[in-house]
Amino acid sequence: MTHKAWSGVFEQATDKRVEKFTESVSFDHRLYAQDIRCSIAHAQMLAQTGLISADECRQIEQGLEEIRQEIEQGKFPFRTELEDIHMHIERALTDRTGDVGRKLHTARSRNDQVSTDLRVWVRDAIDEIDARLVDLQKAFVGRCARDADVILPGYTHMQRAQPVLAPHYWLAYTEKLERDRARLADCRKRVNILSLGAAALAGTTLPIDRFDVARRLDFEGVAANSLDVSSDRDFAVEFAFVLTLIAEHLSTWAEEWILWSTTEFNFLKLPQTFCTGSSIMPQKINPDVLELTRGKTARVVGNLTRLLVLIKGLPLAYNRDLQEDKEPLFDSADTVRMCLELAAPLVAGAELKRDVIAERLDRGHLDATTLMELLIKLGVPQRTGHEIVGKLVRTALERGCRLADLSQEEFSAAHPSLDARVYEVLGPQAAVRAFVSYGSTAPAEVARQVEAWQRKLSL
């Protein structure tokens, strides 16, 4: 019978099929660094409170550092019967230090140990993903100066709507990413609460100092209710939700750029280093990175759903179901991290096809709304102005021409106030110059926003 940390009450060995079914070391081994860090902090607290001696603490620290090195060097053996990374490390420590190693688990359970390790891992992942969001923001803002004079057709319902400056478009994604960063920062506050010391569910009768451990591990607070924190995976689900929104934003961007790179749109030339070819069609340059970014969003959405279903209806406190939280969380973080890693250089390396965009910019009557707002400035009610311009657009559509190609007489016939000033707001360039509102695509407003983002990102 293989000795296990919990096997004292058992008379029979665990069925090998059960060991295979219940093991988690195949995926939770990546928590080794967090587990060792948290165990060292726990041992230091035990020494400070007199539950172990200073020499025992030193031996534990030394043993754990040796184990860390072995894992990092690929020399550490993993065995299914030891279940998870936490028991692997504890067994290896005990093999090195005997009874000293057996004292490490004083005043803690795997319940609070796993929760603490996972919180530290999530905290680290948040910081890494936040840094990659900044890289992508810098890529978008970095394009603004070089594309400052480019006007793009803006769309609603995938129909041409109004003209916008290219930097205004780049900053739209910069703003989305900033909200993602804000959500990560807010999530981090709830992640950064210490679980350790809750023990199995009720706390411990031993005189531990949880606040000391929190300081050592850079936690901002200590969980106030041991029963609650033993079962809590809100922080994991919230992180998965934030990752899902990031993935959704990346998917939206990818979808637009896939369309833009088609022959039909022909707005964008993607860097070939981020494309692949066809095994049968020699001419193909496929936007596979963008397509996979869009496709991998499905994984991230699915992982969030998996976590939400996982915690539904679990009674207090800990249940083994929660072992299933790590794989979807790890996968979402890995997926979003990789997508962000590729997105930044792709954004920086793509080229707008200025001539193609400019040649077709007059299509779609992008200046119709600006003309309507001119009527409003001249005292015409909005609904009346909307109808007047709609009829002018219908005339232009019938002739296959621009609004600017209609005669002065036709404008005056539509409404007496439409004199020669009408031509000052017609055409995409004039329409863009006419904008004045805060947050709009007005050139001065966009320049101000670009400058603000450059300062914020230290560009």
Kinemage of the C-alpha trace (Angstrom):
@kinemage 1
@onewidth
@group {chain A} dominant
@subgroup {mainchain}
@vectorlist {calphas} color= white
{ca met a 1} P 0.000 0.000 0.000
{ca thr a 2} L 1.524 3.306 -1.151
{ca his a 3} L 1.649 5.706 1.767
{ca lys a 4} L -0.328 8.879 1.209
{ca ala a 5} L -0.549 11.934 3.411
{ca trp a 6} L -4.180 11.133 4.199
{ca ser a 7} L -4.007 7.315 4.325
{ca gly a 8} L -3.910 6.717 8.084
{ca val a 9} L -7.595 5.862 8.354
{ca phe a 10} L -7.537 3.583 5.297
{ca glu a 11} L -6.984 -0.165 5.383
{ca gln a 12} L -6.929 -0.683 1.631
{ca ala a 13} L -4.789 0.809 -1.094
{ca thr a 14} L -6.296 3.189 -3.611
{ca asp a 15} L -7.380 1.549 -6.844
{ca lys a 16} L -4.942 2.475 -9.617
{ca arg a 17} L -7.847 3.584 -11.769
{ca val a 18} L -8.915 5.985 -9.035
{ca glu a 19} L -5.393 7.378 -8.808
{ca lys a 20} L -5.425 8.038 -12.537
{ca phe a 21} L -8.918 9.538 -12.367
{ca thr a 22} L -8.200 11.859 -9.442
{ca glu a 23} L -4.665 13.022 -10.220
{ca ser a 24} L -4.106 16.647 -11.172
{ca val a 25} L -0.326 16.901 -11.310
{ca ser a 26} L -0.495 16.507 -15.089
{ca phe a 27} L -1.796 20.083 -15.245
{ca asp a 28} L -1.292 21.682 -11.833
{ca his a 29} L 2.478 21.091 -11.919
{ca arg a 30} L 2.701 24.606 -13.343
{ca leu a 31} L 1.818 25.905 -9.861
{ca tyr a 32} L 5.130 24.673 -8.472
{ca ala a 33} L 6.730 28.119 -8.158
{ca gln a 34} L 3.683 29.570 -6.434
{ca asp a 35} L 3.421 26.551 -4.121
{ca ile a 36} L 7.060 26.826 -3.071
{ca arg a 37} L 6.818 30.569 -2.540
{ca cys a 38} L 3.687 30.213 -0.410
{ca ser a 39} L 5.170 27.302 1.552
{ca ile a 40} L 8.283 29.312 2.390
{ca ala a 41} L 6.145 32.202 3.644
{ca his a 42} L 4.059 29.771 5.684
{ca ala a 43} L 7.178 28.188 7.214
{ca gln a 44} L 8.589 31.597 8.107
{ca met a 45} L 5.348 32.469 9.860
{ca leu a 46} L 5.386 29.141 11.740
{ca ala a 47} L 8.900 29.951 12.929
{ca gln a 48} L 7.949 33.466 13.973
{ca thr a 49} L 5.018 32.197 16.033
{ca gly a 50} L 7.124 29.436 17.611
{ca leu a 51} L 5.324 26.516 15.985
{ca ile a 52} L 8.627 25.406 14.437
{ca ser a 53} L 12.172 26.412 15.236
{ca ala a 54} L 14.327 28.803 13.226
{ca asp a 55} L 16.610 25.911 12.258
{ca glu a 56} L 13.655 23.851 11.059
{ca cys a 57} L 12.484 26.822 9.003
{ca arg a 58} L 15.948 27.121 7.460
{ca gln a 59} L 15.942 23.430 6.516
{ca ile a 60} L 12.493 23.748 4.972
{ca glu a 61} L 13.504 26.792 2.945
{ca gln a 62} L 16.682 25.124 1.731
{ca gly a 63} L 14.843 21.943 0.795
{ca leu a 64} L 12.147 23.824 -1.085
{ca glu a 65} L 14.710 25.827 -3.049
{ca glu a 66} L 16.468 22.608 -4.045
{ca ile a 67} L 13.148 21.184 -5.221
{ca arg a 68} L 12.462 24.346 -7.216
{ca gln a 69} L 15.787 23.973 -9.009
{ca glu a 70} L 15.142 20.324 -9.809
{ca ile a 71} L 11.731 21.125 -11.283
{ca glu a 72} L 13.126 23.984 -13.349
{ca gln a 73} L 15.940 21.768 -14.624
{ca gly a 74} L 13.533 18.994 -15.579
{ca lys a 75} L 15.040 16.554 -13.074
{ca phe a 76} L 12.047 16.225 -10.768
{ca pro a 77} L 10.059 12.957 -11.001
{ca phe a 78} L 6.258 13.178 -11.146
{ca arg a 79} L 4.162 10.210 -9.987
{ca thr a 80} L 0.435 9.735 -10.407
{ca glu a 81} L -0.042 8.253 -6.955
{ca leu a 82} L 1.084 11.533 -5.354
{ca glu a 83} L -1.954 13.235 -6.872
{ca asp a 84} L -0.950 16.873 -7.260
{ca ile a 85} L 1.997 19.270 -7.281
{ca his a 86} L 1.448 20.127 -3.614
{ca met a 87} L 1.878 16.549 -2.401
{ca his a 88} L 4.823 16.027 -4.757
{ca ile a 89} L 6.668 18.947 -3.232
{ca glu a 90} L 5.779 17.962 0.325
{ca arg a 91} L 6.879 14.350 -0.231
{ca ala a 92} L 10.154 15.471 -1.801
{ca leu a 93} L 10.753 17.801 1.140
{ca thr a 94} L 10.011 15.043 3.646
{ca asp a 95} L 12.375 12.680 1.835
{ca arg a 96} L 15.109 15.292 2.295
{ca thr a 97} L 14.384 16.498 5.818
{ca gly a 98} L 12.344 13.780 7.554
{ca asp a 99} L 10.151 15.012 10.407
{ca val a 100} L 11.115 18.612 9.700
{ca gly a 101} L 9.381 18.381 6.343
{ca arg a 102} L 6.352 16.791 7.991
{ca lys a 103} L 5.913 19.960 10.063
{ca leu a 104} L 5.402 22.209 7.021
{ca his a 105} L 1.718 21.363 6.745
{ca thr a 106} L 1.069 22.581 10.271
{ca ala a 107} L -2.050 24.793 10.438
{ca arg a 108} L -2.951 24.443 6.798
{ca ser a 109} L -5.001 22.173 4.561
{ca arg a 110} L -4.660 21.484 0.885
{ca asn a 111} L -7.914 23.440 0.591
{ca asp a 112} L -6.406 26.758 1.624
{ca gln a 113} L -3.002 25.830 0.197
{ca val a 114} L -4.403 25.269 -3.309
{ca ser a 115} L -6.548 28.385 -3.141
{ca thr a 116} L -3.571 30.510 -2.123
{ca asp a 117} L -1.313 29.069 -4.808
{ca leu a 118} L -3.960 29.676 -7.434
{ca arg a 119} L -4.517 33.248 -6.280
{ca val a 120} L -0.789 33.956 -6.607
{ca trp a 121} L -0.767 32.352 -10.064
{ca val a 122} L -3.766 34.413 -11.186
{ca arg a 123} L -2.153 37.550 -9.808
{ca asp a 124} L 1.009 36.830 -11.809
{ca ala a 125} L -1.032 36.062 -14.930
{ca ile a 126} L -2.971 39.314 -14.583
{ca asp a 127} L 0.257 41.297 -14.449
{ca glu a 128} L 1.654 39.539 -17.510
{ca ile a 129} L -1.499 39.937 -19.584
{ca asp a 130} L -1.792 43.581 -18.555
{ca ala a 131} L 1.732 44.188 -19.876
{ca arg a 132} L 0.780 42.610 -23.214
{ca leu a 133} L -2.344 44.735 -23.412
{ca val a 134} L -0.089 47.774 -23.049
{ca asp a 135} L 2.090 46.466 -25.891
{ca leu a 136} L -0.984 46.230 -28.118
{ca gln a 137} L -2.131 49.701 -27.106
{ca lys a 138} L 1.290 51.040 -28.039
{ca ala a 139} L 1.023 49.338 -31.424
{ca phe a 140} L -2.324 50.999 -32.142
{ca val a 141} L -1.257 54.428 -30.852
{ca gly a 142} L 2.058 54.051 -32.668
{ca arg a 143} L 0.164 53.922 -35.968
{ca cys a 144} L -1.647 57.202 -35.374
{ca ala a 145} L 1.110 59.541 -36.531
{ca arg a 146} L 1.854 57.620 -39.716
{ca asp a 147} L -1.848 57.308 -40.608
{ca ala a 148} L -2.852 60.782 -39.428
{ca asp a 149} L -4.100 61.935 -42.835
{ca val a 150} L -6.006 58.767 -43.772
{ca ile a 151} L -9.799 58.890 -43.792
{ca leu a 152} L -11.677 55.597 -43.531
{ca pro a 153} L -15.327 54.800 -44.121
{ca gly a 154} L -16.982 54.053 -40.797
{ca tyr a 155} L -19.644 51.359 -40.784
{ca thr a 156} L -22.875 50.514 -39.044
{ca his a 157} L -24.755 47.341 -39.958
{ca met a 158} L -21.742 46.691 -42.246
{ca gln a 159} L -22.982 49.561 -44.444
{ca arg a 160} L -20.956 52.698 -45.041
{ca ala a 161} L -22.053 55.331 -42.556
{ca gln a 162} L -19.731 58.298 -41.884
{ca pro a 163} L -16.085 59.139 -42.518
{ca val a 164} L -13.589 58.769 -39.666
{ca leu a 165} L -9.898 59.464 -39.341
{ca ala a 166} L -7.753 56.336 -39.203
{ca pro a 167} L -6.253 57.411 -35.844
{ca his a 168} L -9.803 57.649 -34.494
{ca tyr a 169} L -10.261 54.007 -35.449
{ca trp a 170} L -6.961 52.960 -33.844
{ca leu a 171} L -7.896 54.773 -30.645
{ca ala a 172} L -11.253 52.982 -30.545
{ca tyr a 173} L -9.397 49.725 -29.921
{ca thr a 174} L -7.013 51.446 -27.546
{ca glu a 175} L -10.017 52.459 -25.452
{ca lys a 176} L -11.419 48.911 -25.461
{ca leu a 177} L -8.073 47.588 -24.278
{ca glu a 178} L -7.976 50.229 -21.554
{ca arg a 179} L -11.301 48.971 -20.229
{ca asp a 180} L -9.827 45.473 -20.282
{ca arg a 181} L -6.891 46.745 -18.239
{ca ala a 182} L -9.249 48.419 -15.777
{ca arg a 183} L -11.197 45.180 -15.366
{ca leu a 184} L -7.961 43.271 -14.771
{ca ala a 185} L -6.902 45.793 -12.132
{ca asp a 186} L -10.276 45.576 -10.433
{ca cys a 187} L -10.232 41.777 -10.570
{ca arg a 188} L -6.739 41.784 -9.065
{ca lys a 189} L -8.073 43.481 -5.928
{ca arg a 190} L -10.380 40.533 -5.237
{ca val a 191} L -7.736 38.007 -6.216
{ca asn a 192} L -5.227 39.542 -3.838
{ca ile a 193} L -6.861 38.295 -0.629
{ca leu a 194} L -5.024 35.649 1.388
{ca ser a 195} L -6.755 32.274 1.791
{ca leu a 196} L -3.996 30.564 3.746
{ca gly a 197} L -4.902 30.008 7.381
{ca ala a 198} L -8.492 29.060 6.663
{ca ala a 199} L -7.212 25.484 6.910
{ca ala a 200} L -9.831 22.904 5.901
{ca leu a 201} L -12.825 25.199 6.442
{ca ala a 202} L -13.029 26.352 10.079
{ca gly a 203} L -9.591 27.825 10.708
{ca thr a 204} L -7.150 26.373 13.234
{ca thr a 205} L -6.654 26.162 16.989
{ca leu a 206} L -2.950 26.918 16.526
{ca pro a 207} L -1.651 30.475 17.135
{ca ile a 208} L -0.839 31.422 13.538
{ca asp a 209} L -0.399 34.944 12.158
{ca arg a 210} L -2.222 35.185 8.844
{ca phe a 211} L -1.417 38.862 8.467
{ca asp a 212} L 2.276 38.044 8.622
{ca val a 213} L 1.859 35.593 5.719
{ca ala a 214} L -0.132 38.196 3.779
{ca arg a 215} L 2.730 40.683 4.112
{ca arg a 216} L 5.289 38.117 3.012
{ca leu a 217} L 3.268 37.213 -0.066
{ca asp a 218} L 2.226 40.776 -0.958
{ca phe a 219} L -1.476 40.187 -0.378
{ca glu a 220} L -3.534 43.304 0.251
{ca gly a 221} L -5.891 41.639 2.699
{ca val a 222} L -6.788 38.464 4.568
{ca ala a 223} L -10.014 36.538 3.997
{ca ala a 224} L -12.350 37.266 6.903
{ca asn a 225} L -14.412 34.077 6.806
{ca ser a 226} L -12.701 30.699 6.640
{ca leu a 227} L -15.842 28.907 5.501
{ca asp a 228} L -16.384 31.297 2.614
{ca val a 229} L -12.822 31.384 1.332
{ca ser a 230} L -12.470 27.607 1.453
{ca ser a 231} L -15.127 27.309 -1.232
{ca asp a 232} L -14.478 30.551 -3.098
{ca arg a 233} L -13.522 30.477 -6.760
{ca asp a 234} L -15.177 33.778 -7.629
{ca phe a 235} L -11.756 35.223 -8.354
{ca ala a 236} L -11.033 32.501 -10.919
{ca val a 237} L -14.382 32.939 -12.646
{ca glu a 238} L -13.989 36.715 -12.689
{ca phe a 239} L -10.535 36.413 -14.224
{ca ala a 240} L -11.944 34.032 -16.840
{ca phe a 241} L -14.666 36.589 -17.601
{ca val a 242} L -12.148 39.395 -18.078
{ca leu a 243} L -10.087 37.130 -20.332
{ca thr a 244} L -13.240 36.399 -22.317
{ca leu a 245} L -13.920 40.088 -22.935
{ca ile a 246} L -10.310 40.576 -24.030
{ca ala a 247} L -10.696 37.658 -26.426
{ca glu a 248} L -13.974 39.097 -27.722
{ca his a 249} L -12.299 42.436 -28.437
{ca leu a 250} L -9.464 40.691 -30.236
{ca ser a 251} L -11.979 38.659 -32.217
{ca thr a 252} L -13.812 41.806 -33.340
{ca trp a 253} L -10.541 43.359 -34.471
{ca ala a 254} L -9.519 40.147 -36.234
{ca glu a 255} L -12.847 39.911 -38.056
{ca glu a 256} L -12.579 43.471 -39.333
{ca trp a 257} L -9.016 43.012 -40.523
{ca ile a 258} L -9.876 39.719 -42.207
{ca leu a 259} L -12.540 41.597 -44.167
{ca trp a 260} L -10.236 44.516 -44.843
{ca ser a 261} L -7.585 42.208 -46.290
{ca thr a 262} L -9.983 40.642 -48.838
{ca thr a 263} L -9.932 41.594 -52.518
{ca glu a 264} L -13.459 42.949 -52.056
{ca phe a 265} L -12.386 45.483 -49.404
{ca asn a 266} L -8.679 45.667 -50.256
{ca phe a 267} L -8.045 48.204 -47.482
{ca leu a 268} L -5.172 46.418 -45.818
{ca lys a 269} L -1.961 44.574 -46.605
{ca leu a 270} L -1.034 42.146 -43.839
{ca pro a 271} L 2.606 41.316 -43.082
{ca gln a 272} L 3.354 38.007 -44.792
{ca thr a 273} L 5.186 36.794 -41.696
{ca phe a 274} L 1.776 36.577 -40.045
{ca cys a 275} L 0.045 34.808 -42.926
{ca thr a 276} L 0.151 31.318 -44.407
{ca gly a 277} L -0.478 29.817 -47.841
{ca ser a 278} L -2.639 27.144 -49.399
{ca ser a 279} L -1.539 23.576 -50.057
{ca ile a 280} L -3.314 23.599 -53.437
{ca met a 281} L -3.839 27.238 -54.504
{ca pro a 282} L -0.479 28.916 -55.201
{ca gln a 283} L -1.805 32.470 -55.090
{ca lys a 284} L -3.272 32.374 -51.600
{ca ile a 285} L -1.988 34.548 -48.745
{ca asn a 286} L -4.308 33.627 -45.909
{ca pro a 287} L -4.858 35.639 -42.688
{ca asp a 288} L -4.541 32.538 -40.510
{ca val a 289} L -3.310 34.346 -37.381
{ca leu a 290} L -6.370 36.587 -37.476
{ca glu a 291} L -8.669 33.664 -38.178
{ca leu a 292} L -7.233 31.652 -35.294
{ca thr a 293} L -7.485 34.678 -33.009
{ca arg a 294} L -11.158 34.817 -33.902
{ca gly a 295} L -11.514 31.045 -33.564
{ca lys a 296} L -9.670 30.691 -30.271
{ca thr a 297} L -12.145 33.101 -28.719
{ca ala a 298} L -14.563 30.175 -28.758
{ca arg a 299} L -12.223 28.292 -26.411
{ca val a 300} L -12.082 31.192 -23.992
{ca val a 301} L -15.863 31.622 -24.012
{ca gly a 302} L -16.253 27.879 -23.496
{ca asn a 303} L -13.832 27.906 -20.568
{ca leu a 304} L -15.831 30.638 -18.849
{ca thr a 305} L -19.019 28.639 -19.315
{ca arg a 306} L -17.257 25.556 -17.941
{ca leu a 307} L -16.233 27.406 -14.784
{ca leu a 308} L -19.674 28.911 -14.271
{ca val a 309} L -21.281 25.493 -14.514
{ca leu a 310} L -18.576 23.979 -12.290
{ca ile a 311} L -19.409 26.144 -9.273
{ca lys a 312} L -23.183 26.017 -9.747
{ca gly a 313} L -24.832 24.397 -6.744
{ca leu a 314} L -21.690 23.433 -4.805
{ca pro a 315} L -22.433 23.323 -1.062
{ca leu a 316} L -20.059 24.938 1.419
{ca ala a 317} L -17.199 24.463 1.842
{ca tyr a 318} L -14.587 22.694 -0.300
{ca asn a 319} L -15.580 20.013 -2.815
{ca arg a 320} L -13.250 18.041 -5.079
{ca asp a 321} L -15.144 19.440 -8.061
{ca leu a 322} L -12.979 22.526 -7.662
{ca gln a 323} L -9.971 20.589 -8.904
{ca glu a 324} L -11.557 21.105 -12.338
{ca asp a 325} L -11.103 24.877 -12.182
{ca lys a 326} L -7.474 24.945 -13.248
{ca glu a 327} L -7.422 23.512 -16.760
{ca pro a 328} L -9.955 25.960 -18.226
{ca leu a 329} L -8.359 28.859 -16.364
{ca phe a 330} L -4.853 27.937 -17.514
{ca asp a 331} L -6.085 27.444 -21.070
{ca ser a 332} L -7.852 30.812 -21.216
{ca ala a 333} L -4.828 32.658 -19.873
{ca asp a 334} L -2.479 30.858 -22.263
{ca thr a 335} L -4.763 31.471 -25.230
{ca val a 336} L -5.264 35.180 -24.585
{ca arg a 337} L -1.584 35.644 -23.826
{ca met a 338} L -0.570 34.102 -27.156
{ca cys a 339} L -3.174 36.069 -29.108
{ca leu a 340} L -1.919 39.320 -27.575
{ca glu a 341} L 1.683 38.376 -28.243
{ca leu a 342} L 0.922 38.064 -31.962
{ca ala a 343} L -1.531 40.959 -32.180
{ca ala a 344} L 0.913 43.747 -31.316
{ca pro a 345} L 3.472 43.082 -34.083
{ca leu a 346} L 0.678 42.328 -36.555
{ca val a 347} L -0.944 45.697 -35.868
{ca ala a 348} L 2.386 47.467 -36.170
{ca gly a 349} L 3.346 45.671 -39.383
{ca ala a 350} L 0.137 45.977 -41.428
{ca glu a 351} L -0.160 48.645 -44.137
{ca leu a 352} L -3.245 50.611 -45.092
{ca lys a 353} L -3.767 50.725 -48.858
{ca arg a 354} L -4.187 54.475 -48.971
{ca asp a 355} L -4.810 54.834 -52.701
{ca val a 356} L -7.507 52.153 -52.751
{ca ile a 357} L -9.246 53.607 -49.700
{ca ala a 358} L -9.124 57.143 -51.069
{ca glu a 359} L -10.345 56.109 -54.537
{ca arg a 360} L -13.554 54.636 -53.110
{ca leu a 361} L -14.082 57.010 -50.197
{ca asp a 362} L -16.766 59.012 -52.006
{ca arg a 363} L -18.974 55.932 -52.309
{ca gly a 364} L -21.818 55.472 -49.863
{ca his a 365} L -22.688 59.151 -49.285
{ca leu a 366} L -20.695 59.343 -46.071
{ca asp a 367} L -21.439 63.073 -45.867
{ca ala a 368} L -25.225 62.743 -45.667
{ca thr a 369} L -25.399 63.132 -41.891
{ca thr a 370} L -23.138 66.174 -42.002
{ca leu a 371} L -25.478 67.766 -44.554
{ca met a 372} L -28.454 67.036 -42.306
{ca glu a 373} L -26.669 68.695 -39.367
{ca leu a 374} L -26.016 71.754 -41.523
{ca leu a 375} L -29.786 72.050 -41.952
{ca ile a 376} L -30.187 71.791 -38.172
{ca lys a 377} L -27.710 74.644 -37.744
{ca leu a 378} L -29.845 76.638 -40.171
{ca gly a 379} L -32.910 76.132 -37.978
{ca val a 380} L -34.508 73.114 -39.624
{ca pro a 381} L -35.902 70.440 -37.219
{ca gln a 382} L -33.864 67.248 -37.183
{ca arg a 383} L -36.619 64.998 -38.488
{ca thr a 384} L -37.365 67.425 -41.294
{ca gly a 385} L -33.704 67.694 -42.181
{ca his a 386} L -33.386 63.892 -42.137
{ca glu a 387} L -36.222 63.584 -44.685
{ca ile a 388} L -34.829 66.346 -46.919
{ca val a 389} L -31.371 64.792 -47.089
{ca gly a 390} L -32.863 61.327 -47.564
{ca lys a 391} L -34.617 62.555 -50.702
{ca leu a 392} L -31.388 64.176 -51.956
{ca val a 393} L -29.554 60.884 -51.395
{ca arg a 394} L -32.253 59.068 -53.352
{ca thr a 395} L -31.706 61.467 -56.248
{ca ala a 396} L -27.935 60.871 -56.101
{ca leu a 397} L -28.475 57.099 -55.982
{ca glu a 398} L -30.707 57.238 -59.051
{ca arg a 399} L -28.042 59.146 -60.954
{ca gly a 400} L -25.141 57.139 -59.552
{ca cys a 401} L -23.392 60.261 -58.318
{ca arg a 402} L -22.196 61.941 -55.133
{ca leu a 403} L -24.196 64.474 -53.142
{ca ala a 404} L -21.548 67.026 -54.080
{ca asp a 405} L -22.382 66.429 -57.767
{ca leu a 406} L -25.939 67.752 -57.341
{ca ser a 407} L -26.498 71.307 -58.522
{ca gln a 408} L -27.045 74.359 -56.380
{ca glu a 409} L -30.543 74.627 -57.810
{ca glu a 410} L -31.389 71.106 -56.650
{ca phe a 411} L -30.219 71.856 -53.127
{ca ser a 412} L -32.174 75.101 -53.002
{ca ala a 413} L -35.260 73.335 -54.325
{ca ala a 414} L -34.952 70.782 -51.514
{ca his a 415} L -34.844 73.609 -48.960
{ca pro a 416} L -34.347 77.374 -49.450
{ca ser a 417} L -31.636 77.611 -46.796
{ca leu a 418} L -29.337 75.258 -48.733
{ca asp a 419} L -27.256 77.856 -50.547
{ca ala a 420} L -23.608 77.676 -51.645
{ca arg a 421} L -22.539 76.867 -48.094
{ca val a 422} L -23.712 73.322 -48.692
{ca tyr a 423} L -20.532 72.496 -50.581
{ca glu a 424} L -18.434 73.392 -47.547
{ca val a 425} L -19.649 70.257 -45.742
{ca leu a 426} L -19.880 67.822 -48.658
{ca gly a 427} L -17.246 65.213 -49.404
{ca pro a 428} L -15.533 62.997 -46.797
{ca gln a 429} L -12.727 65.453 -46.107
{ca ala a 430} L -15.115 68.347 -45.511
{ca ala a 431} L -17.399 66.146 -43.448
{ca val a 432} L -14.538 65.115 -41.159
{ca arg a 433} L -13.492 68.753 -40.704
{ca ala a 434} L -17.057 69.649 -39.712
{ca phe a 435} L -17.037 67.526 -36.542
{ca val a 436} L -16.604 69.422 -33.280
{ca ser a 437} L -17.870 67.273 -30.363
{ca tyr a 438} L -15.684 65.817 -27.632
{ca gly a 439} L -14.682 62.246 -28.480
{ca ser a 440} L -15.532 62.681 -32.154
{ca thr a 441} L -13.396 62.188 -35.241
{ca ala a 442} L -12.744 65.946 -35.492
{ca pro a 443} L -9.076 66.386 -36.464
{ca ala a 444} L -8.277 68.624 -33.503
{ca glu a 445} L -10.078 66.278 -31.110
{ca val a 446} L -8.319 63.203 -32.491
{ca ala a 447} L -4.958 64.968 -32.262
{ca arg a 448} L -5.667 65.826 -28.646
{ca gln a 449} L -6.621 62.225 -27.865
{ca val a 450} L -3.542 60.859 -29.632
{ca glu a 451} L -1.309 63.195 -27.665
{ca ala a 452} L -2.978 62.138 -24.406
{ca trp a 453} L -2.441 58.450 -25.194
{ca gln a 454} L 1.153 59.058 -26.187
{ca arg a 455} L 1.767 60.657 -22.790
{ca lys a 456} L -0.082 57.878 -20.967
{ca leu a 457} L 1.899 55.144 -22.726
{ca ser a 458} L 5.182 57.120 -22.678
{ca leu a 459} L 5.527 57.039 -26.461
